[in-house]
Amino acid sequence: MTGPAKGPASYFPSIEAKYGRPIAEWKDLIRASPLTKHMELVGWLKNEHGMGHGHANALVAHTLAEKPAD
């Protein structure tokens, strides 16, 4: 049995509910962006997608921490 999500992933259910897209779609958008720096990506999610700072930060942190798909 797994416990509740911790760290950035703990925000994922509320991100999906509030912004209407699955996490995989948000991660794909982040990966497709020409931006590469953490705070640039956070600002982009906030400005272009109306995301709150905490949600944007959690998504970017989790996405950048993943191994790139080859």
C-alpha positions in Angstrom: 0.0 0.0 0.0 1.3 3.4 -0.9 0.8 6.5 1.2 -0.2 10.0 0.1 2.0 11.7 -2.5 4.8 13.9 -1.0 6.7 16.8 -2.3 5.7 18.5 -5.6 3.5 15.5 -6.6 1.2 16.3 -3.6 -0.1 19.2 -5.6 -1.0 17.1 -8.7 -4.7 16.3 -7.8 -5.5 20.0 -7.2 -3.6 21.1 -10.3 -5.7 18.7 -12.4 -8.9 19.8 -10.8 -8.3 23.5 -11.0 -6.7 23.8 -14.4 -8.5 21.0 -16.2 -5.6 19.2 -17.8 -3.9 15.9 -16.8 -0.4 16.2 -15.3 1.1 14.4 -18.2 -0.2 17.1 -20.5 1.3 19.9 -18.4 4.7 18.1 -18.3 4.6 17.7 -22.1 4.0 21.5 -22.4 6.9 22.2 -20.1 9.2 19.9 -22.0 8.1 21.4 -25.3 8.8 24.9 -24.2 11.9 26.6 -25.5 12.5 27.8 -21.9 14.9 25.8 -19.8 15.4 27.6 -16.5 13.2 26.7 -13.5 11.9 30.3 -12.8 11.5 31.1 -16.5 9.2 28.1 -16.8 7.3 29.0 -13.6 6.8 32.5 -14.9 5.6 31.1 -18.2 3.0 28.8 -16.6 1.8 31.7 -14.4 1.6 34.3 -17.2 0.4 32.1 -20.2 -1.7 29.6 -18.3 -2.9 31.5 -15.3 -1.4 29.1 -12.9 -0.6 30.0 -9.3 3.0 30.1 -8.1 2.9 27.0 -5.9 1.3 24.9 -8.6 3.6 26.1 -11.3 6.7 25.6 -9.1 5.6 22.1 -8.2 5.1 21.1 -11.9 8.3 22.5 -13.0 10.4 21.0 -10.2 8.9 17.6 -10.7 9.3 17.7 -14.5 12.9 19.0 -14.4 13.9 16.4 -11.8 12.8 13.6 -14.2 15.2 11.8 -16.5 14.8 13.1 -20.0 13.0 10.8 -22.4 15.3 9.5 -25.1 
